[in-house]
Amino acid sequence: MTEHPFLGRRGFLLGGAALGAGALLAGCTSNEPAGQASNGPAAAGNTGQPGKPITIGFSAPAADHGWIAAITKNARAQAQKFSEVTFNATEGTNDVNQQISQVETLINAKVNVLVILPFDGKALTAVGQQAMDAGIPVINLDRVFDTPLAYRTWIGGDNYRMGVNAGNYIARELKKKNVTNPVIGEVAGIDSLPLTQERSKGFADALARAGYKVGPRVSAQFTPESGEQQTANLLQSAPKLDALWNHDDDQGVGVNAAIENAKRSEFLMVGGAGSKNMMTLIKNDSSPIKATVLYSPSMASTAVALARLLGQGSGIGEFAEHDIPAEITTYSAVVTKENVDQYADVGFDS
């Protein structure tokens, strides 16, 4: 999960990440019979017939993180919904040069559209532009290229709003309890990444509007191991907490372990991304975690559905515009006990 540097520009906000391609593509063509219920996130529209045959090339990093694994899984599942789509996926890699080579192979194979989640957006910019120059539209997924010349459409999450919505939720809950001068902790991701900086800024900004501030803060590495170690350090430094925000549900596995080991339960916790296990804990309401802020991998399903429309020269049903938008920013909905069932379909294994 990485940054989108155009936060100052007006993004196209979906109603929620869980809506995915289902809401976005209502009224577009599909090979599903009318009225048939779909399984999994981001199902396509339910009217019309299959369009012309196309091949969608797909490239993403190695599935060594629950969220990344779900990206590839969702993309593949979405492609399988369309009988006219051939899905040509490369093997996930965290080697930038290898990913560049793989994308070049897809270009040489003359796929109709490319969906690329780059391991490093800057490093993959040139090959994205190479594809565009060859007449192959590129859907740039999440980690953004350095220039719009390298993609036809960008789709990804809103890191700043993740922090804002986490902060707003915590502030509301603390005010309900009439907590004054609360101690609010934060377990961030990798601090050198702009995405982490954006999430932390959004969190601090939201708390400041409520008259609160961020207290003890640590940064982890988006892994369970680092989450456990850094949270243990935070808990040792803070004998009392009123709330805690963890940026990432994969590292949240370790965060929860540290909380359990410390036998701490006096605070409420909010997660980030929307994993299945965090949603289960939220639903059971038997641990400090009371909410998680979505950064859903269902965006990959939407990316493939958009790629299909681009390849077939179609727009989005019920949109006044004839063409696919240049940018789509998914919304960071807050999942709580009250609405967890609504978002269960976009939960991923962490």
Disulfide bonds with the S-S distance in Angstrom:
none
